[in-house]
Amino acid sequence: MVKNLFIEDYEIHASAKMLFPYISTASGLSEWFADDVSISPEKVYTFEWDNEQRKAVIASHRTNHFIKFDFIPDNEEDEKDLSYFELRIELNELTQTTFLKVTDYSAFDDPEELRDLWNSLVDQLRSVVGG
């Protein structure tokens, strides 16, 4: 299955300290990113959209800067080429503007639909954080 890389920057009117819990905690992510998010004792995140679940683990993170989730593979082919998404908070020092950089590497095959999806998700995040 061919995977595609999507990268987009979104301006968010919120500080990194305020924004980070919304991109890194189950309760924060469930407010804008998925219908429901839970974490098992083994630190496996379960994301639920329209009664479908995907499991992921945190591949890397730095508090108030970024978090990267690797999806747990569904088959052998996915094991060799993991799907993931990364949410990175970047600050433009000159303008003091905060951006959320979204990187999504997945088998989603329609780039325009994926862009629309992320635009909608980030709009929801903006309404949640007030930015």
N, C-alpha and C positions, 0 to 999 in steps of 0.2 A: 504494500500500500504506500503510495507516494505521500509524503508529508510536505507541508508548506510552512514557511516562516512568515509571520506577520509581526511587524514592529510599528508602533505608533506612539507619539507623544501627546499627552493631554494636559492642558493647563488646569490646575486645581487651586482654588483659593483657600488653602489650608496649610498649616505648618506641617513639616515632616513628623513632628512629635504627635500631632493630632491625627494625622492620616495613617500612620503605621499600624495602629490596632485594627483599622478597617481592612487592611490587606494581609494581616498576619494571624488573626484570631478567628476561631470558628464563629463566634457571635458577630464579629465585625463583617466577615465575609458573607454570612447569611443575610445581612441587611441589604446587600447590593449585588453580590456576585452569583449566588445560587439560592434555590428555594430553601435549602437546608444544608448546614455543614456541621459535622460532628467529628470528634477526635477520639480514637480508641486509646486505651492505656499504652499501646505500643507506638503511639504517635502517628497513626495512619489517619489521614483526613478522608472523610467520605463526603463528597459533594453530590447533592441531589438536584436534578433538574427534571421537571415533568415526570416524576416517578422513576427516573433512571438514575443509577448511581455510578460514580467513577471514584476510584480510590487513588490517593496520591500521598507522597511523603515529601517533607521539606528536604530539598537537595542542598540548599545553602541559604543563608540569610545573614543580614547584618542589621541590628536594631536601628530603626529610624532611617534606613537606607534602601534595603531591598529584601525580597523573599522570592525564592524559586521553588516551585512544586514540580516534582517528577511524577507523572501518572504511572501507577502500577500497571505493567503490561498485561493485556488480555490474551496474547498469544506469543509464539516464539519469534515471529517477525518483529513485533513491537519491542521485544527484549533487546534486539540489536540496535534499535533506533527509537529511543524513548520519546514519547510526547511529553511536553512540559509547557509551563507558562511561568513567566517571571514578571513581577511588578516592582519597578524601581522608582524611587522617589529622587528626583534631581532638582537642584536649586540653581537658578541662574543668578550668579552673584551680582551681576551688573544691575538687573532689574528687580532682584529679590522675588522672582516669580517661581512658584513650585510647579513642577511637572511630574506627571505619572507616566513613566515609560512602560508600555505593555509589550512584552515579547511572548508570542504564542506560536509554538511549534506543534502542529497537529495535522491530522488527516482531513481536516475541514477543507473541502475542495472548491468552494466558491469564495474567492477573495472579497468580493463586494458584500456578500452576505456576512462574512466574518467581520468586516469593517463595520457594517451596520450593527452587528451584535455587540461589538466592543464599544461603539459609540453610545449605544443604548445603556450598556452596563455602567459606563463611566458617567453618563448623565445621571443615572440612579445614585451612584456614589456621590456625585456633586450635591445632589439634593439631600442626601443623608448627612454629609459633613457641612452643608451650608456654603459650599464653595463652587 
